[in-house]
Amino acid sequence: MNHDAAESGEAHYKSVISVDARRSGQYDDIDRPRMRAQIYRVLETAFAHARVGRDALHMEDRGDGVLLAVASRIAVTRLLGLWLVEVHEKLRAENRGLRVPLGLRIGMHVGPVRHDERGISGRAVDLACRLADSSVARELLDAEGADLVMVTSQSLYEEVVSGGGKFIEPARYSSARLELKEGEVTAWFHLPGRPAPDIHAGSTAAGPFAAALAEAAQTAADFAAAMPRSTAESPSEAAPAPGHRSDQEGTHYTVHGDMSQHHDNVYQQSVHIGRTTDRDTGRPKGGTT
């Protein structure tokens, strides 16, 4: 526990870090303790290698993750640089040979934090947790097959990440707009050891997942373009009821039963319209062709 905030209820600026495990609900009661032990080994080893003492840390267990507050005397650049590198390297070592590798989502923000006898609170805490739990972070981790995704707040990116530093490469971060309970915010996403993630504007999808969605959308658009145009030439014209046809002389008729309605079509090869029946029984073989 961090004892820097001796006065209960007073706000102190700290680095807030929220760590969540990927798809924690898929771990059964036997594997869950192993997953939790992994998370703590990764974090504690990284803090030790980054020379962040236990007296500078407040740690709260979250079942499938950990909530941390780091004293302001620890440079934020050390956390975004050396500490993050150590987390990634230790995580990779832990995952070697595992059938289900551990994936971590980390959200980070700096702001005022209040301590009480039960833990920490404040908007900085809420934001860090929301960033780690965001849909973009979840999809990035899955779509890219990554071990780790770091998500920073807009202010943290502007004030620290954008300036660079040891092990900090702002060019490897990508931004996205997130809809949170508190409103819309900008967040910055980083996959350690990889180029800046490809996050498409207006979508929470990323990487290959977004490419697949875009390809499916294009296929649907091409199919729609190849379909015959509707008899209603503009949105202002009322479309006729299904099966109802009016010719230019004002004659109206309704198509139903075994009849079908076809008009304004261009066929590129011979077609058969109607039921296909078996020659011996006379029964339909299936639908129309």
C-alpha positions in Angstrom: 0.0 0.0 0.0 1.1 3.6 -0.7 1.5 5.7 2.5 2.3 9.0 0.8 -1.3 10.2 1.2 -1.3 10.3 5.0 -4.3 12.7 5.1 -7.3 10.5 4.3 -9.5 12.1 1.7 -6.9 14.5 0.3 -6.3 14.3 -3.4 -2.7 13.6 -4.6 -1.6 13.5 -8.2 -0.5 10.0 -9.2 -0.1 7.8 -12.2 -3.1 5.5 -12.3 -2.7 2.1 -14.0 -5.5 -0.3 -14.7 -4.5 -3.9 -15.7 -7.1 -6.4 -17.1 -6.7 -9.9 -18.3 -8.0 -10.8 -21.8 -11.1 -12.9 -21.9 -10.9 -13.7 -18.1 -14.3 -15.3 -18.2 -13.0 -18.1 -20.2 -10.7 -19.3 -17.4 -12.2 -22.0 -15.2 -11.8 -22.3 -11.5 -8.7 -24.4 -11.9 -6.9 -22.1 -14.3 -7.9 -18.8 -12.7 -5.4 -18.9 -9.8 -2.6 -19.6 -12.3 -3.7 -16.6 -14.4 -3.8 -14.3 -11.4 -0.4 -15.5 -10.2 0.9 -14.7 -13.7 -0.4 -11.2 -13.6 1.3 -10.4 -10.3 4.6 -12.0 -11.4 4.6 -9.9 -14.5 3.8 -6.6 -12.7 6.0 -7.1 -9.7 9.0 -8.2 -11.8 8.6 -5.2 -14.1 8.4 -2.8 -11.2 11.5 -4.3 -9.6 13.5 -4.0 -12.9 12.2 -0.4 -13.4 13.4 0.4 -9.9 10.0 1.3 -8.5 9.8 0.4 -4.9 6.8 -1.1 -3.1 6.5 1.9 -0.9 5.7 4.0 -4.1 2.9 1.6 -5.1 -0.7 1.2 -4.1 -2.1 -2.1 -5.5 -5.8 -3.3 -5.4 -6.8 -6.7 -6.5 -9.6 -6.8 -9.1 -10.0 -10.5 -9.5 -9.1 -10.6 -13.1 -6.7 -7.7 -12.9 -5.0 -5.1 -10.7 -5.6 -1.4 -10.1 -2.4 0.6 -9.3 -1.5 4.1 -8.2 2.1 5.1 -8.4 3.5 8.0 -6.3 4.3 11.2 -8.2 8.0 10.9 -7.3 8.2 8.2 -9.9 8.7 9.7 -13.3 5.8 9.0 -15.7 8.4 8.5 -18.5 9.9 5.6 -16.5 6.5 3.9 -16.4 5.7 4.5 -20.1 9.2 3.5 -21.1 11.3 1.1 -19.1 8.4 -0.4 -17.0 6.2 -1.1 -20.1 9.2 -2.7 -21.8 9.7 -5.0 -18.8 6.0 -5.8 -18.6 6.1 -6.9 -22.2 9.2 -9.0 -21.9 8.1 -10.7 -18.8 4.7 -11.4 -20.2 6.3 -13.0 -23.3 8.4 -15.2 -21.1 5.4 -16.3 -19.1 3.4 -17.1 -22.2 6.0 -19.4 -23.8 4.6 -22.9 -24.2 1.2 -22.0 -22.7 -1.8 -23.4 -24.6 -3.8 -20.2 -23.6 -1.4 -17.3 -23.4 -2.2 -14.4 -21.1 -3.1 -11.2 -22.7 -3.1 -7.9 -20.8 -4.9 -4.6 -21.5 -3.4 -1.6 -19.6 -5.0 1.8 -19.2 -3.0 4.7 -17.9 -3.8 8.3 -16.8 -2.3 10.8 -14.4 -4.6 12.8 -12.1 -5.8 13.5 -8.6 -6.4 10.4 -6.5 -8.1 10.1 -3.1 -7.3 7.3 -0.6 -9.6 5.9 2.1 -9.6 2.7 4.2 -11.0 0.7 1.3 -8.8 1.9 -1.6 -8.6 4.8 -4.1 -11.1 6.8 -6.1 -11.4 9.7 -8.4 -12.0 10.6 -12.1 -8.4 9.6 -12.9 -9.1 6.1 -11.6 -12.4 5.9 -13.5 -10.7 7.0 -16.8 -7.8 4.6 -16.5 -10.2 1.7 -15.9 -12.5 2.7 -18.8 -9.5 2.9 -21.2 -8.3 -0.6 -20.3 -11.8 -2.0 -20.7 -12.6 -0.2 -24.0 -13.9 -2.1 -27.0 -11.0 -0.9 -29.1 -8.4 -2.3 -26.6 -10.2 -5.6 -26.5 -10.5 -5.9 -30.3 -6.9 -4.8 -30.9 -5.6 -7.5 -28.6 -7.6 -10.2 -30.4 -7.3 -8.9 -34.0 -3.5 -8.4 -33.8 -2.8 -11.6 -31.7 -0.8 -9.4 -29.3 0.2 -10.1 -25.7 -0.3 -6.5 -24.6 -2.0 -3.3 -25.5 -1.3 0.0 -23.7 -4.0 2.7 -23.8 -3.2 6.2 -22.6 -5.4 9.3 -22.1 -5.2 12.2 -24.5 -3.6 14.4 -21.9 -1.0 11.8 -21.0 -0.1 11.4 -24.7 0.1 15.1 -25.3 2.1 15.9 -22.1 4.4 12.9 -22.0 4.3 10.4 -24.9 4.4 13.0 -27.7 7.8 14.2 -26.3 9.3 10.8 -26.7 12.1 9.5 -24.4 13.9 6.3 -23.5 11.8 3.4 -24.8 9.0 5.8 -25.7 8.1 6.1 -29.4 5.1 8.4 -30.1 5.1 7.3 -33.7 4.0 3.8 -32.6 0.8 5.1 -31.0 -2.6 5.5 -32.8 -5.6 7.5 -31.6 -9.3 6.6 -31.5 -12.4 8.2 -30.2 -14.2 6.3 -27.4 -17.7 6.6 -26.2 -17.5 6.3 -22.4 -20.1 6.7 -19.7 -18.7 10.1 -18.9 -18.8 11.1 -22.6 -16.6 10.9 -25.7 -12.8 11.0 -25.2 -9.7 10.5 -27.3 -7.4 7.7 -26.3 -4.0 6.5 -27.7 -3.2 2.9 -28.4 0.2 1.1 -28.4 1.2 -2.5 -29.1 4.7 -2.8 -27.6 7.2 -4.1 -30.2 4.9 -3.3 -33.1 4.2 -0.4 -35.5 1.3 1.9 -34.7 -1.9 -0.1 -34.9 -4.3 0.5 -37.8 -7.4 1.9 -36.2 -10.0 2.9 -38.8 -11.9 6.2 -38.2 -15.4 5.8 -37.0 -14.9 2.1 -36.2 -13.9 0.2 -33.1 -12.3 -2.4 -35.3 -8.6 -2.6 -35.9 -6.0 -4.4 -38.0 -7.1 -7.5 -39.9 -10.5 -7.4 -38.3 -11.2 -4.0 -39.8 -9.9 -5.2 -43.2 -12.3 -8.1 -43.1 -15.2 -5.8 -42.2 -14.3 -3.4 -45.0 -14.1 -6.2 -47.5 -17.5 -7.6 -46.5 -19.0 -4.1 -46.8 -17.5 -3.6 -50.3 -18.8 -7.0 -51.4 -22.3 -6.0 -50.2 -22.0 -2.7 -52.0 -21.0 -4.4 -55.3 -23.9 -6.8 -55.0 -26.4 -4.0 -54.4 -25.0 -2.1 -57.4 -25.5 -5.1 -59.7 -29.2 -5.5 -58.7 -31.9 -4.1 -60.9 -33.0 -0.6 -60.0 -36.3 -0.2 -58.2 -39.3 1.2 -60.1 -39.3 4.1 -57.6 -36.8 6.4 -59.2 -36.5 8.8 -56.3 -37.1 8.7 -52.5 -40.1 11.0 -52.9 -42.0 8.5 -55.1 -44.1 6.0 -53.2 -43.0 2.4 -53.8 -45.9 0.0 -54.9 -47.0 -2.7 -52.5 -45.3 -6.0 -52.9 -46.7 -8.0 -55.9 -48.6 -5.0 -57.2 -48.0 -3.7 -60.7 -49.3 -0.7 -62.6 -48.6 -0.4 -66.3 -48.5 2.9 -68.2 -52.2 2.6 -69.4 -53.4 2.6 -65.7 -54.2 -1.1 -65.6 -53.6 -2.6 -62.2 -53.0 -6.3 -61.4 -51.7 -8.3 -58.4 -49.2 -11.1 -58.6 -49.8 -14.1 -56.3 -49.8 -17.8 -56.1 -47.5 -19.5 -58.7 -47.2 -16.3 -60.7 -44.0 -14.1 -60.4 -43.3 -10.5 -61.4 -40.3 -9.5 -63.5 -39.7 -6.2 -65.2 -36.9 -3.8 -66.2 -34.3 -6.7 -65.9 -31.3 -7.2 -68.2 -30.1 -10.9 -68.4 -26.6 -11.7 -69.6 -27.4 -15.3 -70.4 -30.4 -17.6 -70.8 -32.5 -18.1 -67.6 -35.3 -20.3 -66.5 -38.1 -18.7 -64.4 -40.6 -20.9 -62.6 -40.7 -24.2 -60.8 -38.6 -27.1 -61.7 -40.6 -30.4 -61.6 -39.7 -34.0 -61.7 -40.7 -35.6 -65.0 -41.9 -38.8 -63.4 -43.9 -37.5 -60.5 -44.7 -34.0 -61.6 -43.7 -32.7 -58.1 -41.6 -29.7 -57.6 -37.9 -30.3 -57.1 -37.4 -27.1 -55.3 -37.7 -23.3 -55.7 -37.4 -21.2 -58.9 -34.2 -20.9 -60.8 
